Amino acid sequence: MRNPGFPSLSRLWPERAAPGPYHAGHQPRGFQPPVSAYGRSAVRAGLPWLEGVLQTSGLAQFGSGSVLGGRQQSPGPGSSDGGNLGPIGGRMHRGGPRFDCTVPSGGYAWWYIDALSDDGAQGLTLIAFVGSVFSPYYAWARRRGAADPGNHCALNVALYGNRSSRWTMTERGVSRVRREPSSLSIGASALRWTGSALEIDIDETCAPLPRRVRGKVRLFARSIGEQSFALDHAGQHLWTPLAPCAHVDVQLTEPAVNWSGIGYFDSNSGTEPLENAFEHWTWSRATLPDSTIILYDVHARTRQSRALALRIGAGGGIELIEPPPIAALPRTRWGISRQTRADAAHGAQVQRTLEDAPFYSRSLLDTHLLGMRAAAIHESLNLNRFRAAWVRCLLPFRMPRSSS
C-alpha cells in the first residue's frame, strides 16, 4: 500500500481550538440514545437508519432535520418492537470507549483514529481490530467453523509524510491480547482510556521491510458521542462516532516525528463478517470551523443503497443533513472506484492518495461542503474485490501473523 507524503494543506483547515477535557458521559443532543452505551445494559430497539424509513423489523428510523441546537426530531410513525440487541462494540466505560465489549464468533469490533498535522505535512491513521475484518487468517478460520475473534487482533498503523511514511499491521493471537474495560493490549502496543484522553502506545514492525514504529499518540476530544447508527437493515453492523472533533498529539521515536493537529475517533462493530452484508462503501470526514461533516454511502448485498450525512458540532450535537450531490473522483491504480459528495458548484478533488490497495483506498480530498472549503479524509472499500481468492493470498505479505 502506497503511503506518499502530501503537500501542505494548512490553508484548508479552520483555526484549531485549544484542546479541552472530555465531557464524560456526554450525550449528543437531539436524539435519544438508540443504543445503550453503558455496561451490559439492555439496548433499545430503534437504531437510526440511514434514510428515515420505518423497516418491517420494527426498528424506528429517523429522518433528516436540524437537531444540532437540541431539538428532538420525531422518528415518524411506527414503534419499536421492544427487542434487545446483543452487546457488541460501541459501548462506553468511564465516559470513553469500552474495549472488553462482547464480540461474537465471526464478528468484529474496531476503533479508528485519524489525524492531520496543523501544517498539513504529516498524517496518521490507527485502527485497533478485535476480529480483524481484513484478515485472511480470520477468513480461513471461519471456513473451518466457529472462529474466535479474540484470536485475530491487530493494530494497523499508517504514517503519512515525505520522510516518515510507515505501514504496519501484524495480527496476533489470543495469548498476545488483553482486553479490559478501559484498555486493549495487542502484542507490545496498547490503547488506554485514562478518563480524560485516549493514549496509544505503539511498538510495531512493518512488513515486508522490517522498519520499526514506536512512540505515543494522545487524543483529546471536545465531546464524546454515545449514539450508534445501524449501517444495515438488520442492525447487525453498527457505527459510533465517538469523537468527531478532537485534538491529537503525536510523539514518535521511530521514526522521529513530533506534531499535533486535528483528529477524529470512531468505532465499528458487527455480528457477522463485513463482506456478508456489504458490496462496497465510501466514507469521509471533513473538518469545518465549528463542526465535522461525516458522509457514509453504503451499498448492501440486498442491492439497497443508503446515504448518511451528519454534521456533528464541537459540543457533540448531531444534525442529520441532506446528502450533497455525488461528486466523481478518479479510480485508483488498482481500479477501485472512488466517489464522494460535495457542493454541486465546486465538487471535490483528490489531493493525494494515501493508501492504494487491491480492495481499499484512503485519500486526502480538497472539497466543499455547506458552502465552505474543507480538507477531508476519504476511504473507498470494495468488499467484492476483498472476497477474491487472489487478493486474500496477497495480504499476508503486508499483514503477517505473529506466532510469538
C-alpha positions in Angstrom: 0.0 0.0 0.0 1.4 3.3 -1.0 2.0 6.0 1.6 3.5 9.1 0.0 3.7 12.4 1.7 1.3 15.1 0.8 1.6 18.9 0.3 0.8 21.4 3.0 -2.9 21.9 3.1 -3.0 24.2 6.1 -4.9 26.8 4.1 -7.9 24.3 4.1 -8.0 23.9 7.8 -10.0 26.1 10.2 -8.3 27.6 13.1 -7.8 24.8 15.7 -9.5 25.2 19.0 -7.4 24.6 22.1 -7.8 21.0 23.3 -10.1 20.6 26.2 -11.1 17.8 28.5 -13.5 15.1 27.5 -17.1 15.5 28.7 -17.6 12.2 30.4 -21.0 10.7 29.7 -21.9 13.5 27.2 -25.0 12.6 25.2 -25.2 14.2 21.7 -28.2 16.5 21.7 -31.3 15.8 19.7 -31.6 12.1 19.6 -32.4 9.8 22.5 -29.5 7.2 22.5 -30.9 4.3 20.5 -28.1 2.0 21.5 -27.1 2.0 25.2 -23.6 3.0 25.7 -23.2 1.7 29.2 -22.0 -1.6 30.6 -24.1 -4.6 29.7 -27.5 -2.8 29.9 -30.3 -3.6 27.5 -30.2 -1.9 24.2 -33.4 -0.2 23.0 -34.5 -1.1 19.5 -34.7 1.9 17.3 -31.4 2.3 15.6 -31.4 5.4 13.4 -31.3 4.0 9.8 -29.6 5.9 7.1 -32.7 7.1 5.3 -35.6 7.8 7.6 -37.7 4.7 6.7 -39.5 2.5 9.2 -38.5 -1.0 8.3 -40.7 -4.0 8.8 -38.4 -5.3 11.6 -39.8 -2.6 13.8 -36.6 -0.6 14.1 -37.6 3.1 14.5 -36.0 5.2 11.7 -35.0 8.8 11.8 -35.5 11.3 9.0 -33.2 14.3 8.3 -33.7 17.5 10.2 -31.9 20.0 12.3 -31.1 18.7 15.8 -27.8 20.5 16.4 -29.4 23.0 18.7 -31.0 20.4 20.9 -34.5 20.0 19.4 -35.5 16.3 19.1 -36.6 15.1 15.7 -39.7 12.9 15.7 -38.9 9.4 14.3 -42.2 9.4 12.4 -44.9 6.7 12.5 -44.3 3.3 13.8 -43.0 1.8 17.0 -40.1 -0.2 18.3 -40.6 -4.0 18.7 -39.0 -3.7 22.1 -36.3 -6.3 21.4 -32.7 -6.1 22.6 -29.6 -6.0 20.5 -26.6 -8.1 21.6 -23.8 -6.4 23.5 -21.4 -5.5 20.6 -18.9 -2.7 20.0 -19.5 1.0 20.6 -20.2 0.6 24.3 -18.8 3.1 26.8 -16.8 2.9 30.1 -15.9 5.9 32.3 -17.1 8.2 29.6 -15.0 6.7 26.9 -14.8 3.5 24.7 -15.2 0.1 26.2 -12.6 -2.3 24.9 -13.9 -5.5 26.5 -17.3 -5.5 24.7 -18.6 -8.9 23.6 -17.7 -9.8 20.1 -19.4 -12.9 18.8 -17.8 -15.7 16.8 -17.4 -14.4 13.2 -18.0 -10.8 14.3 -15.7 -7.8 14.8 -15.1 -4.6 16.6 -12.6 -1.9 15.7 -11.6 1.5 17.0 -10.4 4.1 14.4 -8.3 7.2 14.8 -7.1 9.6 12.1 -5.3 13.0 12.3 -3.5 15.5 10.1 -0.9 17.9 11.5 -1.7 21.6 11.7 0.7 22.4 8.9 -0.7 19.6 6.7 2.7 18.0 6.3 2.1 14.8 8.4 -0.8 12.4 9.0 -1.7 9.1 10.5 -4.4 6.5 10.9 -4.6 3.9 13.7 -7.1 1.1 13.7 -7.3 -1.5 16.6 -9.1 -4.6 15.5 -10.7 -7.4 17.5 -11.8 -9.9 14.9 -9.7 -8.3 12.1 -12.2 -7.8 9.3 -9.5 -7.8 6.6 -7.5 -10.7 8.0 -7.1 -13.6 5.5 -6.4 -15.8 8.6 -9.7 -15.0 10.2 -11.5 -15.7 6.9 -9.8 -19.0 6.6 -10.6 -19.9 10.2 -14.3 -19.1 9.6 -14.3 -21.6 6.7 -13.3 -24.3 9.2 -16.2 -23.5 11.6 -16.7 -21.1 14.5 -13.8 -18.7 14.8 -12.8 -16.7 17.9 -12.4 -13.0 17.0 -10.1 -12.6 20.0 -7.6 -14.9 18.2 -7.4 -12.5 15.3 -6.4 -9.0 16.6 -4.2 -6.3 15.1 -3.2 -2.7 15.4 -2.9 -1.1 12.0 -0.6 2.0 12.0 -0.2 4.2 8.9 2.0 7.2 8.9 1.9 9.7 6.0 4.7 12.2 5.4 7.6 12.8 2.9 10.3 11.1 5.1 8.3 9.3 7.8 5.8 7.1 5.9 5.2 3.7 7.5 2.5 1.0 7.3 2.2 -1.9 9.7 -0.5 -4.4 10.6 0.7 -7.6 12.4 -2.0 -10.0 13.5 -1.7 -11.6 16.9 -3.5 -14.5 18.6 -5.4 -14.6 21.9 -2.3 -15.2 24.0 -0.9 -11.8 23.0 -4.2 -9.9 23.5 -5.5 -8.5 26.7 -8.9 -6.7 26.9 -10.1 -4.8 29.9 -12.9 -2.2 30.1 -10.5 0.8 29.7 -7.6 -0.8 27.8 -6.7 -3.0 24.9 -3.2 -4.6 24.5 -2.2 -6.2 21.2 1.3 -7.5 21.4 3.6 -4.8 22.7 1.1 -2.0 21.7 -1.8 -0.8 23.8 -4.7 1.6 23.9 -5.8 3.1 27.2 -8.7 5.4 28.1 -7.5 7.5 31.1 -10.8 9.1 31.8 -9.7 12.3 30.1 -7.8 11.1 27.0 -7.1 8.1 24.8 -3.5 7.1 24.9 -2.0 4.8 22.3 1.5 3.2 22.9 2.8 1.9 19.6 5.5 -0.7 19.2 5.2 -2.4 15.8 7.3 -3.6 12.9 6.5 -3.0 9.2 6.3 -5.8 6.6 7.8 -7.0 4.3 10.6 -4.4 5.0 11.2 -4.6 8.8 11.1 -0.9 9.9 10.0 -0.1 13.4 7.2 2.2 14.5 7.5 3.3 18.2 6.0 6.1 20.3 2.9 7.5 21.8 -0.3 9.2 20.4 -2.7 11.0 22.6 -6.2 12.0 21.5 -8.3 14.7 23.4 -11.9 15.2 22.4 -14.1 18.2 22.8 -17.1 15.9 23.5 -17.8 12.2 23.5 -20.7 10.7 21.4 -22.7 7.7 22.6 -25.1 7.2 19.7 -24.7 4.3 17.3 -26.0 4.1 13.8 -27.1 0.9 12.1 -25.4 0.5 8.7 -27.5 -2.4 7.5 -31.2 -3.2 7.5 -30.9 -5.9 10.2 -28.9 -3.8 12.6 -26.0 -6.2 12.7 -23.4 -3.6 11.8 -23.1 -0.5 13.9 -21.0 2.7 13.6 -20.4 5.0 16.5 -18.8 8.5 16.0 -17.1 8.7 19.4 -15.1 11.9 19.0 -15.5 13.6 15.6 -13.9 16.8 16.8 -10.6 16.0 18.5 -7.1 17.2 19.1 -4.2 14.7 18.6 -0.6 14.9 19.9 1.9 12.6 18.2 5.3 11.8 19.8 7.2 9.0 18.0 10.8 7.9 18.5 10.8 5.6 15.4 10.5 7.4 13.0 11.5 10.6 14.9 8.4 12.8 14.4 6.5 15.1 16.7 3.4 17.0 15.7 -0.1 17.9 16.7 -3.3 18.6 14.8 -7.0 17.9 14.2 -8.1 14.4 14.8 -11.1 12.1 14.7 -12.2 8.9 16.6 -15.0 6.4 15.9 -15.8 2.7 16.3 -17.5 0.0 14.2 -18.8 -3.4 15.3 -20.7 -6.3 13.8 -22.0 -9.8 14.5 -21.0 -11.2 11.1 -18.2 -10.7 8.5 -18.3 -7.3 6.9 -18.4 -8.8 3.4 -21.5 -10.8 4.1 -23.6 -7.7 4.4 -22.0 -5.1 2.0 -20.6 -4.9 -1.5 -18.9 -1.6 -1.1 -19.0 1.7 0.7 -17.4 5.1 0.8 -16.8 7.2 3.9 -15.3 10.6 4.6 -15.0 13.1 7.3 -14.3 16.8 6.8 -13.5 19.5 9.3 -15.4 22.8 9.3 -14.7 25.7 11.7 -17.3 24.6 14.2 -18.1 21.0 13.3 -17.2 17.8 11.4 -19.1 16.6 8.4 -19.3 12.8 8.0 -20.6 11.2 4.8 -21.3 7.4 4.6 -22.6 5.8 1.4 -23.3 2.1 1.9 -24.2 -0.5 -0.8 -25.6 -3.7 0.7 -25.7 -7.1 -0.8 -29.5 -6.8 -0.8 -29.0 -4.1 -3.6 -30.1 -1.4 -1.2 -28.1 1.8 -1.2 -28.2 4.3 1.6 -26.6 7.6 2.3 -25.9 9.1 5.7 -24.8 12.7 6.1 -24.1 14.1 9.6 -22.9 17.4 10.9 -21.6 17.0 14.4 -20.7 20.1 16.4 -17.8 20.5 18.7 -20.2 20.1 21.7 -21.5 16.8 20.4 -24.8 17.9 18.9 -25.8 15.8 15.9 -27.6 17.2 12.8 -28.8 14.9 10.0 -28.3 17.0 6.8 -29.4 16.4 3.3 -26.7 14.4 1.5 -24.9 16.6 -1.0 -24.8 15.6 -4.7 -22.4 12.9 -5.7 -19.0 14.1 -6.9 -17.0 11.7 -9.1 -13.3 11.0 -8.3 -10.7 9.2 -10.4 -10.2 5.5 -9.9 -7.2 4.2 -8.0 -4.2 2.4 -9.7 -5.9 -0.8 -8.6 -9.1 0.2 -10.4 -11.1 0.9 -7.2 -14.0 3.2 -7.8 -14.0 6.4 -5.8 -16.7 9.0 -5.3 -17.8 11.4 -2.6 -20.4 14.0 -2.0 -19.8 17.8 -2.3 -21.5 21.1 -3.1 -22.6 21.0 -6.7 -21.0 24.3 -7.5 -17.5 23.2 -6.6 -17.2 19.4 -6.4 -14.1 17.7 -4.9 -10.6 16.8 -6.0 -8.1 14.1 -4.8 -5.1 15.9 -3.3 -3.2 12.7 -2.6 -3.9 9.0 -2.5 -2.6 8.0 0.9 -3.3 4.2 0.6 -3.8 2.3 -2.6 -4.6 -1.4 -2.1 -6.3 -4.0 -4.2 -9.7 -3.6 -2.4 -9.3 -0.3 -0.4 -8.1 3.3 -0.8 -7.6 6.2 1.6 -7.3 9.6 0.1 -7.0 13.3 1.1 -9.6 15.5 -0.6 -10.0 19.2 -1.3 -13.7 19.5 -1.1 -16.6 22.0 -0.5 -19.4 21.3 1.9 -22.2 23.6 3.2 -20.6 26.4 1.2 -17.2 26.1 2.8 -13.9 24.7 1.5 -12.5 21.8 3.6 -9.9 19.1 3.7 -11.4 15.6 4.0 -10.1 12.1 4.8 -11.9 9.7 2.4 -12.0 5.9 2.1 -13.4 3.6 -0.6 -13.9 -0.1 0.3 -14.7 -2.8 -2.3 -15.7 -6.0 -0.5 -16.4 -7.8 -3.7 -12.7 -7.4 -4.5 -11.7 -8.3 -1.0 -13.6 -11.7 -1.3 -11.4 -12.7 -4.3 -9.1 -15.5 -3.5 -6.1 -13.8 -5.2 -6.5 -10.8 -3.0 -6.5 -12.8 0.2 -3.4 -14.6 -1.0 -1.6 -11.3 -1.4 -2.5 -9.9 2.1 -0.1 -12.0 4.3 2.9 -10.2 2.6 1.8 -6.9 4.2 -0.3 -8.3 7.1 1.7 -11.1 8.7 0.5 -13.2 11.7 2.9 -13.3 14.6 3.5 -16.8 16.1 5.2 -15.4 19.2 
